[in-house]
Amino acid sequence: MFEIGRLCVKIAGRQTGSKVVIVDILDKNFVLIDGQVKRKRCNITHLEPLPQIIKIKKNASSDDIKKEFEKLNIKIDKKIINKTKKTKASKNK
């Protein structure tokens, strides 16, 4: 049911209602998500899987996710992408 590329909706937490895609499976309870939220670890009980599967590689970049969401006409807030890039840049210093 939960696999890399599976489109889901967050059903718990601050980002309830946001569409996300599974980027990696961490263990039987947690996955790595990206999309209308910044990339983060998420409990699978907080996700409702949708029937769509996006063709992405494991740990695909946020830019790849954004391109795939645009193909599906799903809007991603630019603030989320910029926050993620700033966080990565500050970690590299």
JOPE-V189100 format. One record per backbone hydrogen bond with DSSP energy under -1.0 kcal/mol. CO is the residue of the C=O (numbers start at 0). NH is the residue of the N-H. E is the energy in kcal/mol with one decimal. If there is no record, write none. Layout:
co: [CO | CO]
nh: [NH | NH]
e: [E | E]
This chain:
co: [2 | 4 | 5 | 6 | 7 | 8 | 9 | 12 | 14 | 17 | 18 | 19 | 20 | 21 | 22 | 23 | 28 | 29 | 29 | 30 | 31 | 31 | 32 | 33 | 36 | 39 | 41 | 42 | 43 | 45 | 47 | 51 | 53 | 56 | 60 | 61 | 62 | 63 | 64 | 65 | 66 | 67 | 68 | 69 | 76 | 77 | 78 | 79 | 80 | 81 | 82 | 83 | 84 | 85 | 86 | 87]
nh: [5 | 53 | 21 | 49 | 19 | 47 | 16 | 15 | 17 | 9 | 35 | 7 | 33 | 4 | 58 | 31 | 43 | 25 | 26 | 41 | 22 | 23 | 39 | 20 | 34 | 32 | 30 | 45 | 46 | 10 | 8 | 6 | 55 | 59 | 64 | 65 | 66 | 67 | 68 | 69 | 70 | 71 | 73 | 72 | 80 | 81 | 82 | 83 | 84 | 85 | 86 | 87 | 88 | 89 | 90 | 91]
e: [-2.2 | -3.4 | -1.8 | -3.1 | -2.6 | -2.4 | -3.2 | -1.3 | -2.4 | -2.5 | -2.5 | -3.0 | -1.6 | -2.8 | -2.1 | -3.1 | -2.7 | -1.6 | -1.9 | -2.9 | -3.3 | -1.3 | -1.7 | -2.9 | -1.1 | -2.9 | -2.6 | -1.9 | -1.4 | -2.9 | -2.0 | -2.2 | -1.2 | -1.4 | -2.0 | -2.4 | -2.2 | -2.1 | -2.4 | -2.2 | -1.6 | -1.1 | -2.9 | -1.4 | -1.1 | -2.6 | -2.2 | -2.0 | -2.2 | -2.4 | -2.3 | -2.1 | -2.3 | -2.4 | -1.5 | -1.3]
